[in-house]
Amino acid sequence: MAQGALERPAARTASPRRRLVPERLLSPLILAPSVIALFVFVYGFIGLTFWVSLSNWKTPKRDLSLIQPLWETYHRLFTTTRFQIDIRNSIIFTIFFLIGSVGVGLLLAIALDQAIPARGLIRNVFLFPYALSFVVTGVAWRWIFNPDSGITLLMDHLGVNWLLARFGTGPIRVDWLISPRVLGDIPMPDAVKAQIGIPVALIPVIIAAVWQLSGFAMAMYLAGLGTISNDIREAAALDGASLYRTYRDIIIPLLKPITISVLIILGHISLKIFDLVFAMSGKGPGFATDVPGIFVFEQTFGANKYNLGAAASIVMLALIAVVIVPYLARSLREVER
Amino acid sequence: MSSRSPFTSRYSRRQIAKTAAAAAVGGVVLGGVSFPHAFAQATPAAGEAELEIFSWWTTAGEAAGLEELFKAFTASNPGVKIVNAAVAGGAGSNAQAALQTRLSANQPPDSWQSHPGAELKARYVDPGYTVAIDDLYTEQDWDSVFPEGVINLITIDGQKQLVPVGVHRGNVMFYNKDLLSKNGIEVSDDWTMDDYFKAADTLKAAGVPALALGSKDTFAVVQLFENTLLAALGPDDFTKVWTGEVGWDDDRVTTAIENLAKYFDSVNSDHAALTWDGAADEVYAGKAAFTSMGDWLYGDATAKGKQDSIGWVNHPGTGGSFVAVIDGFTMPKGAPHPVNAKNWLITCGSKEAQTAFAPHKGAIPARSDADASGFNDYMKWSAAAFGKDAVVPSLAHGSAASPQFQSSVNDAIVSFIVDLDVETFQQALVDAQADAQ
């Protein structure tokens, strides 16, 4: 150790190459390619998308001249019933998906934090869905919720439906996925043509998403629980706190940074969601499961309304920014401190 | 470096850097474009050794049909390697998205599949991706062998832009033979919408849904609508509605939409969960009586061995009209292998290739002089109608209206299925027309 420390300054002065590229230039040089790529391929293309959203490009023929009035495409976008429904779905999906994933993930993590047998195995079992692709999850859950297979068939085979029939009630037929119903109707100004409530067909999609990503939330919480010192638990136990109170008043508040990270990560996944919904239900009956991602895909590549698709993309970006920017600002402040 | 590793001794550092850079560039090219002819361009000596054909024909019957075309091409152009660049899924929507990306990057294949009419015009001709092929038509004397209705659809702004290969019929009503005879219902090619709704009432009373619909496929509902519209307008005004000569606010359009709503009085309850072929299964199995679909349904029935359970007739009220869903190939501007591309189109337009292609695809040849001896019963019926009926374009399959209009109608119809609101739907059609102009 001591020998190495002595040798290092000698080596530094002996090497002439070090002076050719001064150290203060080295890190910008190494970073430059990725910074340039980032500016071109991320920020450049965000700028280009914004430009397209203000342009006349609504046929396959590229036309980047600006539309008059400039907000025309955005005005059209927000007055389109389908896009209003998409925003509703996106928000409903995000709310319930976050509550579900965080809730289930936290419960699983707390359960696995106890001294139970085969913890490692169970932990992996709950984490495995996270390794699947959304398309696989979507297809599998579509079959589960298909009114003619999945749950309905299971109830038939288990004899539940036969029993129900004997008691004079109808069989269990889960037809949520094909139901165009929207639960509730929150009064809105006339400009909102979409019915604001919870679309029934979206429920199975939320269940599938929670199934897939609650394992991820669990893993995050388990990591968080691992960092909480045992002293705290012991102190709480000495003060006579019950297990419930220990978690409610001490451990869960201590996990707040984890909760925020999970909410941000899952929140931006859910606002951008496309593949799960596309594979599981598509647009859904009466756009009950349509999301902005599908809208962008269809308007841009199906209808070739490039400006409308670009405008919807920019709205998606803004929605995600609402989630991400406060998080970035917060972590930036922490770094500066 | 005192001891040189075998790696550095064999290759100089500069060489390694070069190789790495080349690999990176190659990776970018392949990752971004990934077309076989990227290699061909790298070695110009390869010249016209290849032909790349883009389509969305990937299901069993479609792929077999395409294979027949390839065989016919190889017979007259031996030694040319054919690259099949088919993209699966979404009734062509995935393929069209992929193709659009290639075309806007100036990387066209040697020919691609398109429907004639509005799709051909809006997607490919107007942006300048194709070359007119009037000379080829004259050279091959094709003007006399394709029916006039087909020639009209492939002619964009006075120039011929497509070689039609096969023709599907969109306005066919397939039915379960047993169910109809059991309920004493008779159908003929000159039946009307009233006849249909009378039959639907009989079936409803017997506890059978009259119509099987797969509304998970939006196109299936759009097609049901266009057939109903054709019944209300007749072939002449049906053609005019796409050019704006007949307005979407016409009373007969209202009648058609009301009829469209009326189908839902007697329809399979799980239509939202089914695609068109799922709906067809209901008819094969006798769980529903009718389904209005293009004649690719006959191919589906044959593949499943159910063709004997079904009969067919034209959609009620559309006798004398032939909703043509035509497949054809284009001549790209800047085709990588223009000579092969031209030979490919000559093959596609030939009697032999079309005759071999049609039975696999479940279509009939676009040429009116094709050999009918190998046709099955359905094809004979369809070919006879094609020879005499008025050929009209299809909205659901891109020929009648621009992609913009089509997409607006798709969106409106998804909402219509849920609320069956006639007025809102008609207003959406009027708006879509104004919007697309």
Interface residues (C-beta under 8 A of the other chain):
Chain A: K58 T59 P60 K61 R62 T81 R82 N146 P147 D148 D175 L177 I178 S179 P180 G282 K283 P285 G286 F287 F297 E298 Q299 F301 G302 A303 N304 K305
Chain B: S93 Q96 A97 Q100 S104 A122 R123 Y124 D126 P127 G128 S215 K216 T218 D270 A272 A273 S402 P403 Q404 Q406 S407 S408 D411 V414 S415 I417 V418 D419
